[in-house]
């Protein structure tokens, strides 16, 4: 029996960064500045948004459903007494 394709929990870091870059090369360049010790590992994983998928993979009705769900979740996460983002002070 094996644990699977992933490292054991005791071997993992308890955190992550999300950065927005234009290319994998830019992500690698950014990660190369992380002040880790010799032998430590940084995983670079892409994150996709609905706009990244062509219509044959995510049809327009699915994109609309995703946008509706995202808006509902953002509204639910906003405190009851806060102003909408478009009129809230900076």
Gaussian input, Z-matrix of N, CA and C with variables (Angstrom, degrees):
# hf/3-21g

backbone

0 1
 N
 C     1     B1
 C     2     B2     1     A1
 N     3     B3     2     A2     1     D1
 C     4     B4     3     A3     2     D2
 C     5     B5     4     A4     3     D3
 N     6     B6     5     A5     4     D4
 C     7     B7     6     A6     5     D5
 C     8     B8     7     A7     6     D6
 N     9     B9     8     A8     7     D7
 C    10    B10     9     A9     8     D8
 C    11    B11    10    A10     9     D9
 N    12    B12    11    A11    10    D10
 C    13    B13    12    A12    11    D11
 C    14    B14    13    A13    12    D12
 N    15    B15    14    A14    13    D13
 C    16    B16    15    A15    14    D14
 C    17    B17    16    A16    15    D15
 N    18    B18    17    A17    16    D16
 C    19    B19    18    A18    17    D17
 C    20    B20    19    A19    18    D18
 N    21    B21    20    A20    19    D19
 C    22    B22    21    A21    20    D20
 C    23    B23    22    A22    21    D21
 N    24    B24    23    A23    22    D22
 C    25    B25    24    A24    23    D23
 C    26    B26    25    A25    24    D24
 N    27    B27    26    A26    25    D25
 C    28    B28    27    A27    26    D26
 C    29    B29    28    A28    27    D27
 N    30    B30    29    A29    28    D28
 C    31    B31    30    A30    29    D29
 C    32    B32    31    A31    30    D30
 N    33    B33    32    A32    31    D31
 C    34    B34    33    A33    32    D32
 C    35    B35    34    A34    33    D33
 N    36    B36    35    A35    34    D34
 C    37    B37    36    A36    35    D35
 C    38    B38    37    A37    36    D36
 N    39    B39    38    A38    37    D37
 C    40    B40    39    A39    38    D38
 C    41    B41    40    A40    39    D39
 N    42    B42    41    A41    40    D40
 C    43    B43    42    A42    41    D41
 C    44    B44    43    A43    42    D42
 N    45    B45    44    A44    43    D43
 C    46    B46    45    A45    44    D44
 C    47    B47    46    A46    45    D45
 N    48    B48    47    A47    46    D46
 C    49    B49    48    A48    47    D47
 C    50    B50    49    A49    48    D48
 N    51    B51    50    A50    49    D49
 C    52    B52    51    A51    50    D50
 C    53    B53    52    A52    51    D51
 N    54    B54    53    A53    52    D52
 C    55    B55    54    A54    53    D53
 C    56    B56    55    A55    54    D54
 N    57    B57    56    A56    55    D55
 C    58    B58    57    A57    56    D56
 C    59    B59    58    A58    57    D57
 N    60    B60    59    A59    58    D58
 C    61    B61    60    A60    59    D59
 C    62    B62    61    A61    60    D60
 N    63    B63    62    A62    61    D61
 C    64    B64    63    A63    62    D62
 C    65    B65    64    A64    63    D63
 N    66    B66    65    A65    64    D64
 C    67    B67    66    A66    65    D65
 C    68    B68    67    A67    66    D66
 N    69    B69    68    A68    67    D67
 C    70    B70    69    A69    68    D68
 C    71    B71    70    A70    69    D69
 N    72    B72    71    A71    70    D70
 C    73    B73    72    A72    71    D71
 C    74    B74    73    A73    72    D72
 N    75    B75    74    A74    73    D73
 C    76    B76    75    A75    74    D74
 C    77    B77    76    A76    75    D75
 N    78    B78    77    A77    76    D76
 C    79    B79    78    A78    77    D77
 C    80    B80    79    A79    78    D78
 N    81    B81    80    A80    79    D79
 C    82    B82    81    A81    80    D80
 C    83    B83    82    A82    81    D81
 N    84    B84    83    A83    82    D82
 C    85    B85    84    A84    83    D83
 C    86    B86    85    A85    84    D84
 N    87    B87    86    A86    85    D85
 C    88    B88    87    A87    86    D86
 C    89    B89    88    A88    87    D87
 N    90    B90    89    A89    88    D88
 C    91    B91    90    A90    89    D89
 C    92    B92    91    A91    90    D90
 N    93    B93    92    A92    91    D91
 C    94    B94    93    A93    92    D92
 C    95    B95    94    A94    93    D93
 N    96    B96    95    A95    94    D94
 C    97    B97    96    A96    95    D95
 C    98    B98    97    A97    96    D96
 N    99    B99    98    A98    97    D97
 C   100   B100    99    A99    98    D98
 C   101   B101   100   A100    99    D99
 N   102   B102   101   A101   100   D100
 C   103   B103   102   A102   101   D101
 C   104   B104   103   A103   102   D102
 N   105   B105   104   A104   103   D103
 C   106   B106   105   A105   104   D104
 C   107   B107   106   A106   105   D105
 N   108   B108   107   A107   106   D106
 C   109   B109   108   A108   107   D107
 C   110   B110   109   A109   108   D108
 N   111   B111   110   A110   109   D109
 C   112   B112   111   A111   110   D110
 C   113   B113   112   A112   111   D111
 N   114   B114   113   A113   112   D112
 C   115   B115   114   A114   113   D113
 C   116   B116   115   A115   114   D114
 N   117   B117   116   A116   115   D115
 C   118   B118   117   A117   116   D116
 C   119   B119   118   A118   117   D117
 N   120   B120   119   A119   118   D118
 C   121   B121   120   A120   119   D119
 C   122   B122   121   A121   120   D120
 N   123   B123   122   A122   121   D121
 C   124   B124   123   A123   122   D122
 C   125   B125   124   A124   123   D123
 N   126   B126   125   A125   124   D124
 C   127   B127   126   A126   125   D125
 C   128   B128   127   A127   126   D126
 N   129   B129   128   A128   127   D127
 C   130   B130   129   A129   128   D128
 C   131   B131   130   A130   129   D129
 N   132   B132   131   A131   130   D130
 C   133   B133   132   A132   131   D131
 C   134   B134   133   A133   132   D132
 N   135   B135   134   A134   133   D133
 C   136   B136   135   A135   134   D134
 C   137   B137   136   A136   135   D135
 N   138   B138   137   A137   136   D136
 C   139   B139   138   A138   137   D137
 C   140   B140   139   A139   138   D138
 N   141   B141   140   A140   139   D139
 C   142   B142   141   A141   140   D140
 C   143   B143   142   A142   141   D141
 N   144   B144   143   A143   142   D142
 C   145   B145   144   A144   143   D143
 C   146   B146   145   A145   144   D144
 N   147   B147   146   A146   145   D145
 C   148   B148   147   A147   146   D146
 C   149   B149   148   A148   147   D147
 N   150   B150   149   A149   148   D148
 C   151   B151   150   A150   149   D149
 C   152   B152   151   A151   150   D150
 N   153   B153   152   A152   151   D151
 C   154   B154   153   A153   152   D152
 C   155   B155   154   A154   153   D153
 N   156   B156   155   A155   154   D154
 C   157   B157   156   A156   155   D155
 C   158   B158   157   A157   156   D156
 N   159   B159   158   A158   157   D157
 C   160   B160   159   A159   158   D158
 C   161   B161   160   A160   159   D159
 N   162   B162   161   A161   160   D160
 C   163   B163   162   A162   161   D161
 C   164   B164   163   A163   162   D162
 N   165   B165   164   A164   163   D163
 C   166   B166   165   A165   164   D164
 C   167   B167   166   A166   165   D165
 N   168   B168   167   A167   166   D166
 C   169   B169   168   A168   167   D167
 C   170   B170   169   A169   168   D168
 N   171   B171   170   A170   169   D169
 C   172   B172   171   A171   170   D170
 C   173   B173   172   A172   171   D171
 N   174   B174   173   A173   172   D172
 C   175   B175   174   A174   173   D173
 C   176   B176   175   A175   174   D174
 N   177   B177   176   A176   175   D175
 C   178   B178   177   A177   176   D176
 C   179   B179   178   A178   177   D177
 N   180   B180   179   A179   178   D178
 C   181   B181   180   A180   179   D179
 C   182   B182   181   A181   180   D180
 N   183   B183   182   A182   181   D181
 C   184   B184   183   A183   182   D182
 C   185   B185   184   A184   183   D183
 N   186   B186   185   A185   184   D184
 C   187   B187   186   A186   185   D185
 C   188   B188   187   A187   186   D186
 N   189   B189   188   A188   187   D187
 C   190   B190   189   A189   188   D188
 C   191   B191   190   A190   189   D189
 N   192   B192   191   A191   190   D190
 C   193   B193   192   A192   191   D191
 C   194   B194   193   A193   192   D192
 N   195   B195   194   A194   193   D193
 C   196   B196   195   A195   194   D194
 C   197   B197   196   A196   195   D195
 N   198   B198   197   A197   196   D196
 C   199   B199   198   A198   197   D197
 C   200   B200   199   A199   198   D198
 N   201   B201   200   A200   199   D199
 C   202   B202   201   A201   200   D200
 C   203   B203   202   A202   201   D201
 N   204   B204   203   A203   202   D202
 C   205   B205   204   A204   203   D203
 C   206   B206   205   A205   204   D204
 N   207   B207   206   A206   205   D205
 C   208   B208   207   A207   206   D206
 C   209   B209   208   A208   207   D207
 N   210   B210   209   A209   208   D208
 C   211   B211   210   A210   209   D209
 C   212   B212   211   A211   210   D210
 N   213   B213   212   A212   211   D211
 C   214   B214   213   A213   212   D212
 C   215   B215   214   A214   213   D213
 N   216   B216   215   A215   214   D214
 C   217   B217   216   A216   215   D215
 C   218   B218   217   A217   216   D216
 N   219   B219   218   A218   217   D217
 C   220   B220   219   A219   218   D218
 C   221   B221   220   A220   219   D219
 N   222   B222   221   A221   220   D220
 C   223   B223   222   A222   221   D221
 C   224   B224   223   A223   222   D222
 N   225   B225   224   A224   223   D223
 C   226   B226   225   A225   224   D224
 C   227   B227   226   A226   225   D225
 N   228   B228   227   A227   226   D226
 C   229   B229   228   A228   227   D227
 C   230   B230   229   A229   228   D228
 N   231   B231   230   A230   229   D229
 C   232   B232   231   A231   230   D230
 C   233   B233   232   A232   231   D231
 N   234   B234   233   A233   232   D232
 C   235   B235   234   A234   233   D233
 C   236   B236   235   A235   234   D234
 N   237   B237   236   A236   235   D235
 C   238   B238   237   A237   236   D236
 C   239   B239   238   A238   237   D237
 N   240   B240   239   A239   238   D238
 C   241   B241   240   A240   239   D239
 C   242   B242   241   A241   240   D240
 N   243   B243   242   A242   241   D241
 C   244   B244   243   A243   242   D242
 C   245   B245   244   A244   243   D243
 N   246   B246   245   A245   244   D244
 C   247   B247   246   A246   245   D245
 C   248   B248   247   A247   246   D246
 N   249   B249   248   A248   247   D247
 C   250   B250   249   A249   248   D248
 C   251   B251   250   A250   249   D249
 N   252   B252   251   A251   250   D250
 C   253   B253   252   A252   251   D251
 C   254   B254   253   A253   252   D252
 N   255   B255   254   A254   253   D253
 C   256   B256   255   A255   254   D254
 C   257   B257   256   A256   255   D255
 N   258   B258   257   A257   256   D256
 C   259   B259   258   A258   257   D257
 C   260   B260   259   A259   258   D258
 N   261   B261   260   A260   259   D259
 C   262   B262   261   A261   260   D260
 C   263   B263   262   A262   261   D261
 N   264   B264   263   A263   262   D262
 C   265   B265   264   A264   263   D263
 C   266   B266   265   A265   264   D264
 N   267   B267   266   A266   265   D265
 C   268   B268   267   A267   266   D266
 C   269   B269   268   A268   267   D267

   B1=1.4442
   B2=1.5311
   B3=1.3227
   B4=1.4627
   B5=1.5169
   B6=1.3198
   B7=1.4656
   B8=1.5201
   B9=1.3120
   B10=1.4527
   B11=1.5158
   B12=1.3176
   B13=1.4641
   B14=1.5266
   B15=1.3243
   B16=1.4536
   B17=1.5225
   B18=1.3123
   B19=1.4646
   B20=1.5206
   B21=1.3273
   B22=1.4561
   B23=1.5219
   B24=1.3170
   B25=1.4589
   B26=1.5206
   B27=1.3215
   B28=1.4618
   B29=1.5270
   B30=1.3350
   B31=1.4596
   B32=1.5291
   B33=1.3069
   B34=1.4609
   B35=1.5189
   B36=1.2971
   B37=1.4538
   B38=1.5236
   B39=1.2839
   B40=1.4583
   B41=1.5195
   B42=1.3019
   B43=1.4445
   B44=1.5070
   B45=1.3303
   B46=1.4536
   B47=1.5176
   B48=1.3046
   B49=1.4567
   B50=1.5178
   B51=1.3005
   B52=1.4617
   B53=1.5243
   B54=1.3127
   B55=1.4626
   B56=1.5184
   B57=1.3044
   B58=1.4539
   B59=1.5227
   B60=1.3290
   B61=1.4518
   B62=1.5262
   B63=1.3154
   B64=1.4616
   B65=1.5195
   B66=1.3377
   B67=1.4629
   B68=1.5213
   B69=1.3243
   B70=1.4590
   B71=1.5338
   B72=1.3282
   B73=1.4634
   B74=1.5293
   B75=1.3166
   B76=1.4635
   B77=1.5285
   B78=1.3269
   B79=1.4674
   B80=1.5243
   B81=1.3179
   B82=1.4638
   B83=1.5240
   B84=1.3319
   B85=1.4603
   B86=1.5223
   B87=1.3292
   B88=1.4563
   B89=1.5239
   B90=1.3372
   B91=1.4683
   B92=1.5272
   B93=1.3176
   B94=1.4650
   B95=1.5365
   B96=1.3171
   B97=1.4728
   B98=1.5298
   B99=1.3435
   B100=1.4651
   B101=1.5257
   B102=1.3191
   B103=1.4713
   B104=1.5324
   B105=1.3299
   B106=1.4558
   B107=1.5162
   B108=1.3091
   B109=1.4597
   B110=1.5247
   B111=1.3120
   B112=1.4628
   B113=1.5266
   B114=1.3136
   B115=1.4605
   B116=1.5127
   B117=1.3272
   B118=1.4602
   B119=1.5254
   B120=1.3142
   B121=1.4612
   B122=1.5241
   B123=1.3080
   B124=1.4636
   B125=1.5225
   B126=1.3146
   B127=1.4616
   B128=1.5226
   B129=1.3149
   B130=1.4610
   B131=1.5198
   B132=1.3259
   B133=1.4655
   B134=1.5213
   B135=1.3124
   B136=1.4661
   B137=1.5316
   B138=1.3082
   B139=1.4594
   B140=1.5188
   B141=1.3094
   B142=1.4580
   B143=1.5239
   B144=1.3254
   B145=1.4510
   B146=1.5160
   B147=1.3249
   B148=1.4651
   B149=1.5263
   B150=1.3311
   B151=1.4656
   B152=1.5318
   B153=1.3277
   B154=1.4638
   B155=1.5277
   B156=1.3248
   B157=1.4588
   B158=1.5220
   B159=1.3380
   B160=1.4627
   B161=1.5340
   B162=1.3325
   B163=1.4695
   B164=1.5286
   B165=1.3347
   B166=1.4656
   B167=1.5351
   B168=1.3206
   B169=1.4641
   B170=1.5287
   B171=1.3273
   B172=1.4582
   B173=1.5231
   B174=1.3264
   B175=1.4731
   B176=1.5273
   B177=1.3351
   B178=1.4733
   B179=1.5243
   B180=1.3326
   B181=1.4692
   B182=1.5366
   B183=1.3198
   B184=1.4624
   B185=1.5303
   B186=1.3443
   B187=1.4698
   B188=1.5268
   B189=1.3456
   B190=1.4659
   B191=1.5236
   B192=1.3284
   B193=1.4592
   B194=1.5280
   B195=1.3212
   B196=1.4586
   B197=1.5310
   B198=1.3327
   B199=1.4608
   B200=1.5274
   B201=1.3388
   B202=1.4623
   B203=1.5161
   B204=1.3197
   B205=1.4590
   B206=1.5236
   B207=1.3328
   B208=1.4579
   B209=1.5391
   B210=1.3237
   B211=1.4715
   B212=1.5254
   B213=1.3320
   B214=1.4666
   B215=1.5241
   B216=1.3130
   B217=1.4651
   B218=1.5241
   B219=1.3346
   B220=1.4630
   B221=1.5301
   B222=1.3159
   B223=1.4672
   B224=1.5255
   B225=1.3211
   B226=1.4612
   B227=1.5319
   B228=1.3206
   B229=1.4623
   B230=1.5271
   B231=1.3216
   B232=1.4656
   B233=1.5228
   B234=1.3326
   B235=1.4680
   B236=1.5201
   B237=1.3249
   B238=1.4642
   B239=1.5257
   B240=1.3432
   B241=1.4675
   B242=1.5117
   B243=1.3329
   B244=1.4644
   B245=1.5191
   B246=1.3099
   B247=1.4464
   B248=1.5238
   B249=1.3245
   B250=1.4696
   B251=1.5160
   B252=1.3159
   B253=1.4706
   B254=1.5183
   B255=1.3434
   B256=1.4590
   B257=1.5257
   B258=1.3657
   B259=1.4589
   B260=1.5279
   B261=1.3238
   B262=1.4605
   B263=1.5286
   B264=1.3316
   B265=1.4671
   B266=1.5317
   B267=1.3262
   B268=1.4764
   B269=1.5104
   A1=108.47
   A2=115.92
   A3=120.83
   A4=109.48
   A5=115.37
   A6=120.94
   A7=112.39
   A8=117.66
   A9=120.56
   A10=110.91
   A11=116.83
   A12=119.69
   A13=114.18
   A14=117.32
   A15=119.77
   A16=111.60
   A17=115.99
   A18=121.41
   A19=109.87
   A20=116.18
   A21=119.87
   A22=109.72
   A23=116.02
   A24=121.10
   A25=112.17
   A26=117.64
   A27=119.55
   A28=112.34
   A29=117.13
   A30=121.56
   A31=112.70
   A32=117.45
   A33=121.16
   A34=112.26
   A35=115.27
   A36=123.80
   A37=108.54
   A38=117.10
   A39=120.81
   A40=111.48
   A41=118.40
   A42=120.91
   A43=111.51
   A44=115.62
   A45=119.92
   A46=109.47
   A47=115.00
   A48=122.88
   A49=107.75
   A50=115.70
   A51=120.20
   A52=105.80
   A53=115.27
   A54=120.46
   A55=107.97
   A56=116.66
   A57=121.04
   A58=107.48
   A59=114.65
   A60=121.44
   A61=109.13
   A62=116.15
   A63=120.63
   A64=113.84
   A65=116.87
   A66=119.03
   A67=110.88
   A68=115.10
   A69=120.57
   A70=110.09
   A71=116.23
   A72=120.51
   A73=110.81
   A74=117.06
   A75=120.49
   A76=110.51
   A77=117.64
   A78=121.25
   A79=110.59
   A80=116.85
   A81=121.16
   A82=110.05
   A83=116.91
   A84=120.54
   A85=110.02
   A86=117.56
   A87=122.04
   A88=109.74
   A89=117.16
   A90=121.71
   A91=112.04
   A92=117.49
   A93=120.02
   A94=112.06
   A95=116.96
   A96=120.87
   A97=113.08
   A98=117.45
   A99=120.56
   A100=108.76
   A101=118.21
   A102=120.69
   A103=113.63
   A104=117.28
   A105=121.05
   A106=110.23
   A107=114.69
   A108=121.30
   A109=110.22
   A110=115.39
   A111=122.55
   A112=109.99
   A113=116.58
   A114=121.69
   A115=115.22
   A116=117.96
   A117=119.38
   A118=109.29
   A119=116.37
   A120=122.15
   A121=110.37
   A122=115.67
   A123=122.70
   A124=106.91
   A125=116.50
   A126=120.78
   A127=108.54
   A128=116.34
   A129=121.92
   A130=106.58
   A131=115.37
   A132=120.56
   A133=109.49
   A134=117.01
   A135=119.09
   A136=111.14
   A137=116.14
   A138=122.98
   A139=105.99
   A140=115.97
   A141=120.50
   A142=111.12
   A143=115.06
   A144=122.02
   A145=108.05
   A146=116.78
   A147=119.79
   A148=112.35
   A149=117.90
   A150=120.86
   A151=111.96
   A152=117.02
   A153=121.07
   A154=113.26
   A155=117.34
   A156=120.52
   A157=111.25
   A158=117.64
   A159=120.68
   A160=110.77
   A161=116.20
   A162=122.19
   A163=112.86
   A164=117.79
   A165=118.39
   A166=112.23
   A167=116.61
   A168=120.52
   A169=110.23
   A170=116.53
   A171=121.37
   A172=108.33
   A173=116.30
   A174=120.26
   A175=111.94
   A176=116.81
   A177=121.05
   A178=113.63
   A179=118.15
   A180=119.69
   A181=111.43
   A182=117.36
   A183=120.70
   A184=110.70
   A185=116.84
   A186=120.05
   A187=110.29
   A188=116.50
   A189=120.30
   A190=110.63
   A191=116.97
   A192=121.32
   A193=110.46
   A194=116.88
   A195=122.02
   A196=111.13
   A197=116.98
   A198=120.88
   A199=111.47
   A200=117.45
   A201=121.72
   A202=110.63
   A203=116.72
   A204=121.37
   A205=110.78
   A206=117.14
   A207=121.07
   A208=110.96
   A209=117.08
   A210=120.94
   A211=110.82
   A212=117.24
   A213=120.94
   A214=110.71
   A215=117.33
   A216=120.73
   A217=111.57
   A218=117.25
   A219=120.30
   A220=110.55
   A221=116.41
   A222=120.42
   A223=110.13
   A224=117.01
   A225=121.90
   A226=111.02
   A227=117.08
   A228=121.73
   A229=112.01
   A230=117.58
   A231=121.49
   A232=109.60
   A233=118.22
   A234=120.13
   A235=110.68
   A236=116.23
   A237=122.50
   A238=113.30
   A239=117.69
   A240=120.06
   A241=113.44
   A242=118.95
   A243=119.22
   A244=110.49
   A245=114.56
   A246=120.92
   A247=110.23
   A248=118.27
   A249=120.16
   A250=110.33
   A251=116.63
   A252=121.81
   A253=112.90
   A254=117.05
   A255=118.99
   A256=113.37
   A257=118.65
   A258=119.53
   A259=112.47
   A260=118.01
   A261=120.92
   A262=109.27
   A263=116.82
   A264=119.16
   A265=110.43
   A266=117.83
   A267=120.22
   A268=112.62
   D1=140.09
   D2=177.45
   D3=-120.62
   D4=162.35
   D5=179.29
   D6=-75.75
   D7=-14.93
   D8=-177.40
   D9=113.98
   D10=-172.49
   D11=-175.89
   D12=-79.54
   D13=-1.62
   D14=-174.78
   D15=-105.14
   D16=154.89
   D17=176.72
   D18=-65.06
   D19=153.82
   D20=176.63
   D21=-65.74
   D22=152.85
   D23=-177.21
   D24=-56.54
   D25=-37.79
   D26=-179.19
   D27=-65.64
   D28=-12.96
   D29=179.87
   D30=-98.78
   D31=0.84
   D32=-174.61
   D33=-102.96
   D34=153.28
   D35=175.28
   D36=-83.63
   D37=147.38
   D38=-177.80
   D39=-98.89
   D40=52.91
   D41=178.64
   D42=-176.91
   D43=172.22
   D44=178.59
   D45=-158.71
   D46=160.73
   D47=172.91
   D48=-117.82
   D49=145.16
   D50=170.37
   D51=-118.06
   D52=123.01
   D53=179.47
   D54=-123.29
   D55=151.09
   D56=177.30
   D57=-109.97
   D58=115.31
   D59=-179.52
   D60=-131.12
   D61=166.45
   D62=-177.51
   D63=-88.27
   D64=-16.74
   D65=-177.30
   D66=-154.53
   D67=164.27
   D68=175.68
   D69=-63.46
   D70=-37.52
   D71=178.68
   D72=-60.85
   D73=-40.83
   D74=178.16
   D75=-66.29
   D76=-37.29
   D77=177.29
   D78=-64.92
   D79=-41.60
   D80=178.56
   D81=-64.51
   D82=-42.39
   D83=178.83
   D84=-62.46
   D85=-41.95
   D86=178.24
   D87=-62.72
   D88=-46.96
   D89=-177.98
   D90=-65.56
   D91=-27.01
   D92=-178.88
   D93=-66.60
   D94=-16.42
   D95=179.11
   D96=-91.48
   D97=-1.51
   D98=179.72
   D99=-67.68
   D100=128.67
   D101=-174.97
   D102=-81.94
   D103=64.34
   D104=177.80
   D105=-94.95
   D106=162.60
   D107=177.49
   D108=-81.22
   D109=166.98
   D110=177.96
   D111=-56.60
   D112=133.93
   D113=175.79
   D114=90.73
   D115=-9.79
   D116=178.12
   D117=-79.80
   D118=153.64
   D119=-171.83
   D120=-119.10
   D121=139.96
   D122=173.58
   D123=-119.58
   D124=126.31
   D125=176.12
   D126=-95.66
   D127=136.10
   D128=176.41
   D129=-113.14
   D130=120.05
   D131=-178.63
   D132=-128.13
   D133=134.37
   D134=177.61
   D135=-75.25
   D136=149.07
   D137=173.71
   D138=-121.89
   D139=132.13
   D140=-176.45
   D141=-110.58
   D142=150.99
   D143=173.96
   D144=-114.49
   D145=165.86
   D146=-175.86
   D147=-57.91
   D148=-32.25
   D149=-179.29
   D150=-66.41
   D151=-19.26
   D152=-178.21
   D153=-76.15
   D154=-14.65
   D155=-175.30
   D156=-99.56
   D157=137.58
   D158=176.69
   D159=-71.63
   D160=162.26
   D161=-175.99
   D162=-58.86
   D163=-30.79
   D164=-179.66
   D165=-72.16
   D166=-18.92
   D167=177.21
   D168=-94.89
   D169=-42.95
   D170=178.67
   D171=-130.95
   D172=96.72
   D173=-178.96
   D174=-60.78
   D175=158.51
   D176=-177.92
   D177=-53.85
   D178=-37.40
   D179=-179.73
   D180=-67.12
   D181=-32.16
   D182=176.03
   D183=-71.94
   D184=-38.68
   D185=176.18
   D186=-61.97
   D187=-41.97
   D188=179.17
   D189=-64.08
   D190=-41.19
   D191=177.77
   D192=-61.49
   D193=-43.64
   D194=178.89
   D195=-61.98
   D196=-44.24
   D197=179.63
   D198=-64.10
   D199=-39.31
   D200=177.72
   D201=-64.18
   D202=-44.85
   D203=178.73
   D204=-63.19
   D205=-43.99
   D206=179.72
   D207=-61.58
   D208=-43.28
   D209=179.10
   D210=-63.43
   D211=-40.49
   D212=179.31
   D213=-65.21
   D214=-41.05
   D215=178.99
   D216=-67.12
   D217=-39.13
   D218=177.79
   D219=-65.57
   D220=-39.58
   D221=178.73
   D222=-65.41
   D223=-41.47
   D224=179.90
   D225=-65.62
   D226=-35.62
   D227=-178.05
   D228=-75.40
   D229=-22.52
   D230=-178.40
   D231=-73.51
   D232=132.93
   D233=177.75
   D234=-57.00
   D235=146.95
   D236=-175.72
   D237=-55.37
   D238=-37.56
   D239=-175.03
   D240=-93.65
   D241=7.57
   D242=-178.77
   D243=-87.03
   D244=156.40
   D245=178.94
   D246=-83.40
   D247=152.15
   D248=173.94
   D249=-57.69
   D250=150.19
   D251=-175.67
   D252=-55.40
   D253=-34.40
   D254=-175.99
   D255=-72.47
   D256=-16.64
   D257=178.44
   D258=-121.51
   D259=-0.80
   D260=179.27
   D261=-71.39
   D262=145.70
   D263=177.77
   D264=-67.16
   D265=151.57
   D266=-178.40
   D267=-68.01

